[in-house]
Amino acid sequence: MGFMDEAKDFADKHDEQVDQGLEKAGDQIDDRTGNRYTDKVDKGVDEAQQRTGEGDTQRR
């Protein structure tokens, strides 16, 4: 199994943790940019959450 297959398998099995990590990353980006791009960051986090695991488990 290659790296990408392992990453996809991990994301499928640990969707909630992946979504939480994406949420934290988005919050840090907001903090570092002075919340100037919050709408864009939120949209990016939501898109990433929908594309990882078996579905989006975290909603804003």
Buried (B, 14 or more C-beta within 10 A) or exposed (E): EEEEEEEBEBBEEBBEEBBBBBBEBBBEBBEEEEEEEBEEBBEBBBEBBEEBBEEBBBEE
